Amino acid sequence: MDGNGKRSRIDRRSWKPFSAVLQGMVLQLEEVQTKYKKYFKKENITIRLHHALAYPQMHKNMSNVLCLKTADSRVFYIAAESEEEQKIWVETINLIAARYSAPPLISTSNNIEEHPQVLPSFPSPLSLKQQVEYTKYKISENMFYSVTRRSRKDSPSKNTEYELKRYTVYSRALENADQYLNVQM
């Protein structure tokens, strides 16, 4: 998917070999030069990881695929070389997104359904401990919103379910952060 959930052009929906470099909150993908494409311009893709979510994905044609959904609703499917590499990429991307994604900007409306959150792209000013507390608060807030919707016979929105999933993954990543970041909480 391209930005804002629009389907990608058909020529952009194919498996291509890329080398990946993770630098700060940015994932750089550079197309690998092959003997068939050496006369074509290499494609470079920059993916900003603020408020992103990565998870393993079953795919019928490829193994060890991870799905990466960004804040602007872009979706990337990335095939790793092994299951272990897939797991490392998922954990690392989620940890970086959880640790450095700044809290959403406050909306002027109370209706979350009509006005989605404004997700900032700048790094979080919160300490690791504050980020853990904020993530747990967002889980309880989304759980409360989901339960109140169910009690009114409304189904929770896909956005609410996605946010709950994202913050739950972030919470797990931050609880294990000291082993990856060598940071004391």
C-alpha positions in Angstrom: 0.0 0.0 0.0 1.1 3.5 -0.7 0.5 6.4 1.7 -3.0 6.8 3.2 -3.9 3.3 2.4 -4.1 3.6 -1.4 -3.2 0.5 -3.4 0.3 0.6 -5.0 0.7 0.6 -8.7 1.0 -2.9 -10.2 4.6 -2.3 -11.2 5.6 -1.6 -7.6 4.0 -4.8 -6.2 6.7 -7.3 -7.0 9.5 -9.0 -5.0 12.8 -7.2 -5.6 16.1 -7.8 -3.9 17.0 -4.9 -1.6 19.8 -4.3 1.0 18.4 -2.8 4.2 20.1 -0.4 6.5 18.5 0.8 9.8 19.8 4.2 10.9 18.0 5.9 13.7 14.3 6.0 13.0 14.8 5.5 9.2 15.0 2.2 7.3 16.8 2.6 4.0 16.2 0.1 1.3 18.5 0.1 -1.7 17.8 -2.1 -4.7 20.5 -4.7 -5.3 22.2 -4.5 -8.7 21.5 -7.6 -10.7 23.0 -8.6 -14.1 19.6 -8.0 -15.7 19.1 -4.5 -14.2 22.6 -3.1 -14.4 21.6 -0.5 -17.0 18.5 0.6 -15.0 18.5 3.2 -12.3 18.6 1.5 -8.8 15.5 2.2 -6.7 16.0 3.6 -3.2 13.2 3.6 -0.6 13.3 5.5 2.7 10.8 4.3 5.3 10.3 6.4 8.5 9.6 4.2 11.4 7.8 6.6 13.8 4.6 4.8 14.9 5.3 1.8 12.7 4.4 -1.7 13.4 6.2 -4.8 12.2 4.9 -8.4 12.5 5.5 -11.8 10.9 3.2 -12.5 8.0 2.4 -15.8 6.3 2.7 -15.5 2.5 1.9 -18.1 -0.1 4.9 -17.4 -2.4 7.6 -16.4 0.1 8.8 -17.6 3.5 10.0 -15.6 6.4 8.0 -12.5 5.4 7.4 -9.6 7.8 4.8 -6.9 7.3 5.7 -3.3 8.1 2.9 -0.9 8.4 3.9 2.8 8.8 2.1 5.8 10.4 0.9 7.0 7.0 -0.7 3.6 6.3 2.0 2.4 3.8 2.4 -1.4 3.9 5.7 -3.2 3.0 6.2 -6.9 2.8 9.8 -7.8 3.4 11.2 -11.3 3.0 14.1 -12.2 5.3 16.7 -14.8 4.6 15.8 -16.9 7.7 13.2 -17.2 10.4 15.8 -15.9 12.9 16.6 -12.8 10.8 12.8 -12.2 10.4 12.4 -12.3 14.2 15.4 -9.9 14.7 14.0 -7.4 12.2 10.5 -7.5 13.7 11.8 -7.0 17.3 14.3 -4.2 16.3 11.8 -2.2 14.2 9.1 -2.5 16.9 11.6 -1.5 19.6 12.8 1.6 17.7 9.2 2.6 17.0 8.2 2.0 20.6 11.1 3.8 22.1 11.3 6.9 19.9 7.7 7.6 18.6 6.5 10.8 20.2 3.0 10.8 21.8 0.2 11.8 19.3 -0.7 15.4 19.1 -3.9 16.4 20.8 -6.9 16.6 18.5 -9.5 19.3 18.9 -12.3 16.7 18.5 -13.2 14.0 21.0 -14.5 11.7 18.2 -11.6 9.4 17.4 -13.6 7.7 14.5 -13.9 10.9 12.4 -10.6 12.5 13.2 -7.6 10.0 13.5 -4.7 11.0 15.7 -2.0 13.2 14.4 1.1 11.2 14.7 4.3 13.3 14.9 7.4 12.3 13.1 9.9 13.8 15.6 11.5 11.6 18.3 10.0 11.3 21.7 11.3 13.6 24.4 10.3 11.0 27.1 12.8 8.9 29.0 12.6 5.2 28.6 10.6 4.9 31.9 8.2 7.6 30.9 7.7 5.9 27.5 6.9 2.6 29.2 4.3 4.3 31.4 2.8 6.2 28.4 2.5 3.0 26.4 0.7 1.2 29.2 -1.6 4.2 29.6 -2.5 4.0 25.9 -3.2 0.3 26.2 -5.6 0.9 29.1 -7.2 3.8 27.3 -7.8 1.8 24.1 -9.1 -1.2 26.2 -11.6 1.2 27.9 -12.7 2.6 24.6 -13.1 -0.8 23.1 -15.1 -2.1 26.1 -17.4 0.9 26.2 -18.1 0.5 22.5 -19.0 -3.2 23.0 -21.3 -2.3 25.9 -23.2 0.0 23.6 -23.5 -2.8 21.0 -21.1 -0.9 18.7 -18.2 -2.8 17.4 -14.8 -1.2 18.1 -13.3 0.4 15.0 -10.5 -1.1 13.1 -8.4 1.9 14.1 -9.0 1.2 17.8 -8.1 -2.5 17.4 -5.0 -1.6 15.5 -3.9 1.0 18.1 -4.5 -1.5 20.9 -2.3 -4.1 19.0 0.4 -1.5 18.2 0.7 -0.3 21.8 0.6 -3.9 23.2 3.6 -4.8 20.9 5.3 -1.5 21.9 4.8 -2.4 25.6 6.4 -5.8 25.1 9.3 -4.3 23.2 10.0 -1.7 25.8 9.9 -4.2 28.6 12.7 -6.0 26.9 14.5 -2.8 25.9 17.3 -3.1 28.4 18.7 -6.2 26.7 18.7 -4.4 23.3 19.6 -0.8 24.3 21.7 -1.6 27.4 19.7 1.0 29.2 18.7 0.8 32.9 15.1 1.6 33.7 
